[in-house]
Amino acid sequence: MRKLRTYARLHAELFAVSMRIEPGITLMMIAGMVFGAFTFALTAVGVKVTVDAMADRDTTMAIIGGAVAAAAYALDWVIGALTGVMTKMLIDKAGHTGIEPVVMRSAAGVPEVDHLEHTEFLDRVTALRGQSWAVIWGFTLAVRAIAQLLRLILAVVLLGSVSPWLLLMFPCVALQLWLDGRGQARERRADLALAEDKRIQAHLFDLCISGSAGKEIRATGAGPELIERHDAAAERVRSTRLRGQLSGGIWRAAGWVVFAIGYTVSIGFVAAQVGRGEATAGDVMMAATIGALLRDVVGQAVSTATNASGTVRVLEPFLWLREYASEHQDTEARTPAPTRLDRGISLRHLTYTYRGTDTPAVDDVSVDIPAGSVVAVVGEYGSGKSTLMKLLAKLHRPVSGSIQVDGTDLAAIDTAQWRQAMSAAFQDFGRYETSFAEAITIGDLERGGHDALDAAVAAANAEGLREKLPDGDRTQLGTKFGGVELSEGQWQKVALARSCMRAEPLLFLLDEPTASLDAPSEQAVFDSYMARAKQIASATGSITVIVSHRFSTVAGADLILVMKHGRLIESGGHEELLAADGAYADLYEIHATSYS
Ligand SMILES: Nc1ncnc2c1ncn2[C@@H]1O[C@H](COP(=O)(O)OP(=O)(O)OP(=O)(O)O)[C@@H](O)[C@H]1O
């Protein structure tokens, strides 16, 4: 019942969207479908009038009845064709301009990132990708289903007026629809069951044709194994789908058998009534006509139901995605973000566990980071450094504990404002395939014109790259849209410059932002970042947090946090930690020679 209400509400919304985008076509389509139901009834009545008039030798009435029946039948076809065209136009326009933006906003507009790594989200996005039009199709099918119901009601009235025996057809129709529904459910279940294999198949395909992974695959000789796995996934998809279609087909065929029995028996009863003088030949012809048309109506109802159930595959993810996006909008976080830091940022028993895992990635971390400080986070791979950075950026919500910004819980601070107040460069940076200038200034980052762009490029040590670009700042980056391809390190410099567009961020997060750079570039970037960090710190009390394996950089930080298995095991200044001769001293010894 709840599901029914949810879908009714959704269709009401989709009606509103369609009316907003194409009011004329929406109304004409609905009117056409409803009117079509009456032409169906008119055809049957016309046939009865003709046959009875012929029996009475009333030629005029017979001609009128025949003409009405023929015209109504033909009109039904014309209306069917026109509503078909209008439906297509509506789906095309409202789907792309009304629904696609909602899908995009729901998928990309959640402030946190937990969902981006989760199958329940990914499965639904896979189902919706490029399929937004089918959401509006779902609405047009609902209208069609109502019009078909109207046809069935008219058929009941007409058949009931001839003989109650004819009503026997309806339980058979109902039983057929039920059996058909069972068949569809089988197919739907099979479709859901194969979603993961489909994703695996797509992932392996993308991997094999991607420029970056393609090199590695060839070098390591992993190609045949990946192709084999791809084929195995494809085979699982095929066999699961076939099983679903076979069992669905059996249920459907059973449905048609039931209908055929109902039709034959009920018409047989009326024919017997004619012999007893209880019905006219016109009644039999009307019943036979309605029965025959009913077969079409039921056939159409079944195909509407099939299509509607097909669109559930899109409507369900659409509803889920919208609900997820609205539930994760962080609307309680209303405290304005500060404009400067006085005391600093304190982590209080901060804990975060990724969904689907048991061990916390950040485990009970407590530390005070004074305003104006440069902090380095070090630790082995997988020790929780990136997760800590993401928690500071509000990309994940702590499972327990908190982050206090000058005494205010970060959870209560307006997320959008917090992001405006900070800057970040991550290890896995984005590649925006647009012009060089736009790839740096894109987003809601401050647009300080050419001066800001120049400063950001300088801070990222990307002037050399900029000079080499054939069209300067207007050079299109990436080959997807016919631009120039950059090396990994050059892409990283663009990302670094992007993170420097905010002149005075309160929090500057740098999560191994130079992993793809050569040693001199890395040194130059860190020197300029450290100078910048100190300069910003004196103006607004800003904090810079750097995750790095470069110990010459780490050593220059005011505070060093050493992480292990998600826990903060040591913290302090470089000399202090070396003197303590603990984990930091060990790490320093291992890394100093290779990275400094
Ligand atoms: N999306 C995720 N889902 C589940 N577990 C995750 C996810 N991301 C990270 N982890 C796990 O959380 C732990 C901490 O990962 P994190 O990336 O924070 O470590 P790190 O110290 O930054 O590692 P690295 O130096 O390799 O970047 C690791 O055990 C990792 O496997």
Ligand as a Chemical Component Dictionary entry (heavy atoms), coordinates in Angstrom:
data_LIG
# 
_chem_comp.id                   LIG 
_chem_comp.type                 NON-POLYMER 
_chem_comp.pdbx_formal_charge   0 
_chem_comp.three_letter_code    LIG 
# 
loop_
_chem_comp_atom.comp_id 
_chem_comp_atom.atom_id 
_chem_comp_atom.alt_atom_id 
_chem_comp_atom.type_symbol 
_chem_comp_atom.charge 
_chem_comp_atom.model_Cartn_x 
_chem_comp_atom.model_Cartn_y 
_chem_comp_atom.model_Cartn_z 
_chem_comp_atom.pdbx_ordinal 
LIG N1  N1  N 0 36.163 3.280  0.480 1  
LIG C1  C1  C 0 36.658 2.448  1.376 2  
LIG N2  N2  N 0 35.932 1.396  1.789 3  
LIG C2  C2  C 0 36.414 0.534  2.709 4  
LIG N3  N3  N 0 37.626 0.651  3.285 5  
LIG C3  C3  C 0 38.400 1.682  2.923 6  
LIG C4  C4  C 0 37.963 2.641  1.942 7  
LIG N4  N4  N 0 38.942 3.553  1.777 8  
LIG C5  C5  C 0 39.943 3.188  2.619 9  
LIG N5  N5  N 0 39.617 2.084  3.288 10 
LIG C6  C6  C 0 40.420 1.398  4.305 11 
LIG O1  O1  O 0 40.638 2.285  5.380 12 
LIG C7  C7  C 0 41.946 2.181  5.863 13 
LIG C8  C8  C 0 42.627 3.541  5.838 14 
LIG O2  O2  O 0 42.724 3.958  4.484 15 
LIG P1  P1  P 0 43.347 5.380  4.099 16 
LIG O3  O3  O 0 43.205 5.547  2.635 17 
LIG O4  O4  O 0 42.789 6.418  4.978 18 
LIG O5  O5  O 0 44.882 5.144  4.476 19 
LIG P2  P2  P 0 46.163 5.995  4.088 20 
LIG O6  O6  O 0 47.022 6.029  5.287 21 
LIG O7  O7  O 0 45.770 7.297  3.492 22 
LIG O8  O8  O 0 46.794 5.070  2.966 23 
LIG P3  P3  P 0 47.752 5.503  1.738 24 
LIG O9  O9  O 0 49.044 5.963  2.313 25 
LIG O10 O10 O 0 47.871 4.236  0.972 26 
LIG O11 O11 O 0 47.027 6.574  0.979 27 
LIG C9  C9  C 0 42.654 1.153  4.994 28 
LIG O12 O12 O 0 42.632 -0.074 5.687 29 
LIG C10 C10 C 0 41.799 1.046  3.763 30 
LIG O13 O13 O 0 41.821 -0.241 3.241 31 
# 
loop_
_chem_comp_bond.comp_id 
_chem_comp_bond.atom_id_1 
_chem_comp_bond.atom_id_2 
_chem_comp_bond.value_order 
_chem_comp_bond.pdbx_ordinal 
LIG N1  C1  SING 1  
LIG C1  N2  SING 2  
LIG C1  C4  DOUB 3  
LIG N2  C2  DOUB 4  
LIG C2  N3  SING 5  
LIG N3  C3  DOUB 6  
LIG C3  C4  SING 7  
LIG C3  N5  SING 8  
LIG C4  N4  SING 9  
LIG N4  C5  DOUB 10 
LIG C5  N5  SING 11 
LIG N5  C6  SING 12 
LIG C6  O1  SING 13 
LIG C6  C10 SING 14 
LIG O1  C7  SING 15 
LIG C7  C8  SING 16 
LIG C7  C9  SING 17 
LIG C8  O2  SING 18 
LIG O2  P1  SING 19 
LIG P1  O3  DOUB 20 
LIG P1  O4  SING 21 
LIG P1  O5  SING 22 
LIG O5  P2  SING 23 
LIG P2  O6  DOUB 24 
LIG P2  O7  SING 25 
LIG P2  O8  SING 26 
LIG O8  P3  SING 27 
LIG P3  O9  DOUB 28 
LIG P3  O10 SING 29 
LIG P3  O11 SING 30 
LIG C9  O12 SING 31 
LIG C9  C10 SING 32 
LIG C10 O13 SING 33 
# 
